[in-house]
Amino acid sequence: MYSNNKHGKTFNYNKLWLKGISKENIIKISKFRNEDEEMLNFRLKSFETWKNMKEPTWIEAKYYIDYENIYPYSYIKEETKKHIKETFDLINISNEETERVSNIAMDLIVDSESILTTAQKKLSKYGIIFCSFKEGLEKYPELIHKYIGSVISPEDNFFAALNSAFFSDGTFCFIPKNVKCPIELSSYFRLDSLFGSQFERTLIVVEEGGEVNYIEGCSAPITKINQLHNAIVEIYLHKNAKVNYSTLQNWYSGDQEGIGGVYNFVIKRGLCEGDNSELNWLQVELGSSITWKYPSCILKGNNSKGSFVSLNITNNKMFADTGTKMIHIGENTTSFINSKSCVKDQSNSIFRSQIKTLGSAINSEIFSNCDSLLIGNNCKTQALPTFDIRNNLTKIKHEATMFSLDEEILFILQVKGFSIIEAQQFIVQKFVSDIVEKLPDEFYLEVKPILDLKIGNNI
Amino acid sequence: MKNYLTVKNFNYNSEEFNLVVENFIVNESEIIIIKGKNGTGKSFFLRQLFQPKIDLKNSIVFEKSFDELHKAINNGYVYIPQNIPIIDGITYEILWEKMKLKTDKIPNSLKKLRERVIGTCSGGENKLMEVTPWFENSFDILFLDEIESGLDEKNKNFVYKNIKDMVSKTKSSIVLVTHENIEFLNKVFENTKIKLYNIKNGKMTENE
């Protein structure tokens, strides 16, 4: 279900609507989505903030976004939506009986709109809200207004402000007190419109003692035009809450010459507000021509835990600047970082982390590890960890390795009949195995063949 | 008599050693022994046969050429290095299956190690796990780089007996890089066609 094609064909029934980043278009979007005044004001205030910000220049990748000519909102026609729903019914994904026995719920977002959300009835029996952002605002405005921007404010950075002004669908999820979500929840994003952009907004709130496993997947068609995916994922965890958030990112990454592909500018952050809360980010980054993404944890509650486990594969001319931030505020907080990058061809991969412990975060523990494997002589990788430790009672362990493919093993495998590609694939599979083994079942079966294709330069 | 491999005008110069090979020939059903002191380039020479530096490429002519290294084994050219590195994730069983090798006659004492990861057995066991399957599978040339290292007398005799049998009973040839005493080799390979090449003063020549 997730990224299960080589980016496929587009639905070809998209309606591009609204051209350019402007105040007028924000008002039109808000009206089109039947939003209340408070939300419109949030958007407009964000837009004013954005206008006064400068686009970051520290990122090494070269890109250009023509904000006056991008299409911030697009959707597919009603008849196409109907057709997709019928197809889902046909393959028994969205019918009631399948939902009853299924162990996963899905929110399907194509371009700017959610077109299908499954298992809502089943989840509602537990008091769980799982719906599109639009539906969330219509039905639960007080929750949305309370939490939107509480973890990632529009003032946070240039792309946070842009998203806060123009966001469309993503998913809203609310797990009530002491409810452990009985099934996995997922959002699947399709950036289908060739000229469109996607301003995903996902908000997850987990009340005291609640738990949820969340899965996110995505894909985009092959196009010579650079598409923009500008997303915000905010997660708010109360006392004793736990969230496992897994992502398989497989946007189109451009061709061998670096033409086309998605600009994936994403802000993901969780606030472990309550004591003993826990947020675990797991990501597999396989696509996008440029990725700019740092899933982070603010560990405010005492004894709260955050982890970031990342597998990043780049080939051709991809550029990935990823990593994490771990901000320790509460006492006895722990963070765990394990990042692996496999870099090939002329691609460039940067691991960037910012670990900060405030004076209040006594007895905190940090483990950070970053490994990079280079294949070929033209690729580039950098590890840029920073530590800002403001108390003497923090334990830190940091490791980083960077190495090239073992030429001797490559030779031995070849004389034993493995082709060079098979040998490289084998070595990469071993390099990433400790992370791949931790993937949710839904991803596990898909990642290996995609990895093989990437190392074999078939995508 | 079929010619499997000819190396002519092989000329390599480096800071560590120089090696000139004017004429190195492997025909069918032969045991070729390459001897020389440490650091004279014996192992280097074997490796160059499979992965030659650009300027040495034209010096090496296999009967069945291979444009990519992994095709060598399909053409019947097998290389077993002096040191077997650990190849995490591949067991001998996986390897034998990949190479489509018959393994019926492998002694039980070795068969029980088949689920071990390559390179993780003892030094001698690693060598035996690599070489033994070839005693019941066909090949044109088996290149063995110091196969004797790590083997006790019993296993060394087992390997040499099988080498002799392969060469006597099939058209396979063996190229041995070795430090074994030549009298000993003459004895174990008695009644078998042996050619001895020596590397001395940067030159590899055949001892008549």
Interface residues (C-beta under 8 A of the other chain):
Chain A: D406 E408 I409 F411 I412 L413 Q414 V415 K416 G417 F418 S419 I420 E422 A423 F426 Q429 K430 S433
Chain B: R47 F50 Q51 E68 L69 H70 A72 I73 N74 V78 Y79 P81 I84 P85 I87 D88 G89 I90 L95 K98 M99
